[in-house]
Amino acid sequence: MSEAFAALRQRFETVPFHATLGLRVEAIDTDRVLLRVPFKDEIANPGRALHGGVAASAIDIAGALAAWSGVEGAGALEAGTIDLSVDYLAAAIGEDIVATAEVLRRGKELVYSDVDVRNDAGKRIARGLVTYRLFDHAAVPAARDRQLSVAPEPLPQSGELIPGAEAFVSLGLIAHLGITVSHAHAGVAVLGLPAAGAHDDAAGATHEGALAALIDTAGALASWSIVGLNMRHKASTAGIHVSYHAPARGEAVVAQARTLRRNNEIFLNAVTVSGRTSGRIIAAGTVTYRIVMADR
């Protein structure tokens, strides 16, 4: 491994959120990387299945690392994931996951990467696409004036919680991130994620992987709030899609999730994450969730 790639590996492995996951970079080449997330109970659901947010985080991080693998020198670049899409193919139960990312195309400021997540036996766990932005403001000074943002529309909420909602956020990765719930009823869920150093990326903002885990959890709980939490039912996230709007630095964030449609065992959810203090949109996404009823 070259000196430049070794420095890049060191930089990525020491990012606070990456260290929280225990992530290890095992190989880097230009436009192709491989990283591992070792299994530990703190990032798993009951039954020792890795939380979907872990696979999403691994995909996001691998895509980001692949993007940086083709950059000469760190430079003063605005960098970050702007779009993340994940399909979940199988559960990883009590085992490591390995993410392999390959750059599909490098544009003027966008890098598109395909990421494959498997266990050590080769079973596919998830597949994702990452669109990463590397932008030099010095080269385009007018870009700072080309800005537009809107505030999210608040969802109706009474503070009502379905039975078991607080227990839902008290285990594994969800608890490890400090996620709380303030509303979960009739297809609407409102969750909070505190500002904490362990959640941060290299720039001191809440990591995109932590935001993906929050969005995944919010969509799941909105779905459960329709049928009622019942551990006899089998449930899992089928896929998520997240667009990142702005960094959240030094403030907690709030996720508002609403189930837009239920089609038998499939629940389609829209989720918006906003800054608790600033009120601006931090991320927005969709969660496709599946609940297989025990009595069907």
Helices and strands as residue ranges (DSSP letters): H 3-13, H 16-21, E 24-29, E 32-37, G 41-43, H 52-68, E 78-88, E 97-106, E 110-118, E 124-135, G 137-139, G 141-145, H 165-168, H 172-177, E 180-185, E 188-193, G 197-199, H 208-227, E 234-244, E 253-263, E 266-275, E 281-292
